Amino acid sequence: MTERIKPFIIGIAGGSGSGKTFFLKCFLEHFTNDEVCLVSQDDYYFPVAHNMTKEENKLYNFDLPDTIDYSHFKDDISKLLNNEVIYKKEYTFNNAHAVPKILEIKPAPILIVEGLFILHFREIAELLDMKIYIEADHDIALQRRLKRDLVERGYSHDDAMYKWINHVVPAYKEFLLPYKHESDKVITNNNHVADDIICVTEAISKELRAKVLS
C-alpha cells in the first residue's frame, strides 16, 4: 500500500477589488476537478444578515477576522488534508432572501485556500506551501468594489463608500498588507486585460504540474 501524499496547499489572498475572484477563475481553468479543490474563507462567515435592518447591515463590519467561523474553517481544511470530503453551506453575501447551496468539496492533490484573512490566521498560513498575494492600486480596487456593490449587491453609493472607508481599507491595512512580504508571488492586477492574468495563471499552473502532478 503506497503512502498517501499530502496535498500541495496554495493560499491566495487579496483585498476587495484586487481581482482575486477573476484570478481564481482563470487559475482553476488550468486544472480538472480531480486535480484541485477550493476552500473559500467567505463560506465561513457567521450568518447574521437575516436579523439585520438595512442600517444595521451598513454599520456591521464584515471585514474583521472574528466575523469568520475560524474553527470550522480550519477543521474543514484539516479534513481535506486527511482525504475526507466536506460539505459546506455556501455564503450568500448576507442576502437574507437567497437560498444557499450545499457545497460538496472533495480532496485533491492541490488544495486552494483563499480569502482576506488566510495569512493573518497564522495556523492556516503555516500550512501553505505557496502563498499568492493579489493586489491592485487603491483607485482601481475602489471602482471594482463600487461596481460590485452597486450593481450586484444593491447597496447605495453612500453605503458602499461608508464600508470602503470605515471597514474595507482599515482591514486591508491591518490584516493583509503586513503579510505581503512573506508571500511567494505578488501579482499586481491593475488592468482589465484578461490575457495578462491568463498568462500569469498558466505559468503558475505549469510550475505546479511539474512539482505536484507529474
C-alpha positions in Angstrom: 0.0 0.0 0.0 1.5 3.3 -1.1 1.6 6.2 1.4 -0.8 9.0 0.6 0.9 12.1 -0.4 -0.1 15.3 1.4 -1.9 17.8 -0.9 0.0 20.8 -2.0 -1.7 23.8 -0.4 -1.9 27.2 -2.2 -3.0 30.3 -0.3 -4.5 33.0 -2.5 -5.0 36.3 -0.6 -6.2 39.6 -1.9 -8.1 42.6 -0.7 -11.5 43.7 -2.0 -11.3 44.8 -5.6 -7.9 43.2 -6.2 -9.3 40.9 -8.9 -8.8 37.8 -6.8 -12.1 36.2 -8.0 -11.1 36.6 -11.7 -7.6 35.3 -10.9 -9.1 32.2 -9.3 -11.4 31.6 -12.2 -8.6 31.7 -14.7 -6.3 29.6 -12.4 -8.9 26.9 -11.9 -9.4 26.5 -15.7 -5.9 25.0 -15.9 -7.0 22.0 -13.8 -9.6 19.3 -13.7 -11.9 18.8 -10.7 -9.9 15.8 -9.7 -6.7 17.8 -9.6 -7.7 20.8 -7.5 -10.2 21.7 -4.8 -11.0 25.1 -3.4 -12.0 26.3 0.1 -13.1 29.9 0.3 -13.0 31.9 3.6 -16.2 33.7 2.5 -18.2 30.5 3.0 -17.4 30.6 6.8 -19.0 33.9 7.7 -21.2 33.6 10.7 -24.8 34.1 9.4 -26.1 37.4 10.7 -27.9 39.2 7.9 -31.3 37.6 8.5 -31.6 39.6 11.8 -30.4 42.9 10.4 -32.1 46.1 9.3 -30.6 47.8 6.2 -28.9 50.4 8.5 -27.5 47.6 10.8 -26.1 45.9 7.7 -24.4 49.1 6.6 -22.8 49.6 10.0 -21.8 45.9 10.6 -18.2 45.4 9.9 -17.8 42.2 7.9 -14.1 42.9 7.4 -12.9 41.6 10.7 -11.4 38.2 11.5 -14.0 37.5 14.2 -16.8 37.5 11.6 -15.4 34.2 10.3 -16.1 30.8 11.9 -12.4 30.2 12.2 -12.7 26.9 14.0 -15.0 25.4 11.3 -12.8 26.9 8.5 -9.6 25.3 10.0 -11.3 22.0 10.7 -12.6 21.7 7.1 -9.1 22.3 5.8 -7.8 19.6 8.1 -10.4 17.2 6.9 -9.4 17.7 3.3 -5.8 17.2 4.2 -6.9 13.9 5.8 -8.6 12.9 2.5 -12.1 13.5 3.8 -15.0 15.0 1.8 -16.5 18.1 3.3 -20.0 19.6 3.0 -20.5 23.3 3.5 -23.4 25.7 3.1 -22.3 28.4 0.6 -22.1 32.0 1.5 -24.9 34.2 0.0 -23.2 37.6 0.7 -25.6 38.2 3.6 -28.6 38.2 1.3 -31.3 37.0 3.7 -33.6 36.0 0.8 -31.1 33.8 -1.0 -31.3 30.0 -0.6 -27.7 28.7 -0.1 -26.5 25.6 -1.9 -24.7 22.8 -0.1 -21.2 22.6 -1.4 -19.5 19.2 -1.7 -15.7 19.6 -1.7 -13.6 16.6 -2.4 -9.9 16.3 -1.6 -7.5 16.7 -4.4 -3.7 16.8 -5.0 -3.8 20.6 -5.0 -5.8 22.4 -2.3 -6.5 26.1 -2.7 -7.4 28.2 0.3 -8.5 31.7 -0.5 -9.6 34.8 1.5 -8.7 38.1 3.1 -7.6 36.7 6.4 -5.8 33.5 5.4 -2.3 34.9 6.1 -3.5 36.6 9.3 -4.8 33.3 10.6 -1.4 32.0 11.4 -2.2 28.3 11.9 -3.6 28.3 8.4 -0.7 30.4 7.0 1.8 27.9 8.3 0.1 25.1 6.3 0.6 26.9 3.0 3.2 25.5 0.6 2.7 28.6 -1.7 1.4 32.0 -0.9 0.0 34.2 -3.7 -0.8 37.8 -2.9 -3.1 39.7 -5.4 -3.1 43.5 -5.3 -4.4 46.4 -7.2 -4.0 50.2 -7.0 -6.4 51.9 -4.5 -8.5 53.7 -7.1 -8.8 50.7 -9.3 -9.8 48.4 -6.4 -12.4 51.0 -5.3 -14.0 51.2 -8.7 -14.3 47.4 -8.9 -15.8 47.3 -5.4 -18.3 50.0 -6.2 -19.4 48.2 -9.4 -19.9 45.0 -7.5 -21.7 46.5 -4.5 -24.0 48.8 -6.5 -24.8 46.5 -9.4 -24.6 43.0 -8.0 -25.5 43.5 -4.3 -27.8 46.5 -4.4 -26.0 48.8 -2.0 -26.4 52.6 -2.3 -23.3 54.6 -3.2 -23.2 56.1 0.3 -23.4 52.7 1.9 -20.7 51.3 -0.3 -18.4 54.2 0.4 -19.1 54.0 4.1 -18.0 50.4 4.1 -15.0 51.1 1.9 -13.6 53.9 4.1 -14.5 52.5 7.5 -14.2 48.8 7.1 -12.5 47.6 3.9 -9.4 49.8 3.8 -8.6 49.6 7.5 -9.0 45.8 7.4 -6.7 45.5 4.3 -4.0 47.6 6.1 -4.2 45.6 9.4 -5.0 42.0 8.3 -3.4 41.6 4.9 -0.8 44.1 3.9 1.6 43.2 6.8 2.0 39.7 5.2 2.8 40.8 1.7 6.5 40.4 2.3 6.1 36.7 3.2 4.2 35.8 0.0 5.9 33.7 -2.6 4.3 35.5 -5.5 2.9 39.1 -5.6 0.7 39.7 -8.5 -0.4 43.3 -9.4 -3.7 43.2 -11.2 -4.5 46.7 -12.3 -5.7 46.3 -15.9 -8.8 44.8 -17.4 -7.0 42.6 -20.0 -7.9 39.0 -19.3 -4.9 37.7 -21.3 -2.5 39.1 -18.8 -3.9 37.2 -15.9 -4.4 34.1 -18.0 -0.7 34.2 -18.9 0.2 34.5 -15.2 -2.1 31.7 -14.1 -0.8 29.5 -16.9 2.8 30.0 -15.8 2.0 29.1 -12.2 -0.1 26.1 -13.3 2.8 24.7 -15.3 5.1 25.1 -12.3 2.6 23.2 -10.2 2.2 20.4 -12.8 5.9 19.9 -12.8 6.1 20.0 -9.0 2.9 18.2 -7.9 1.1 16.4 -10.6 3.9 14.9 -12.7 
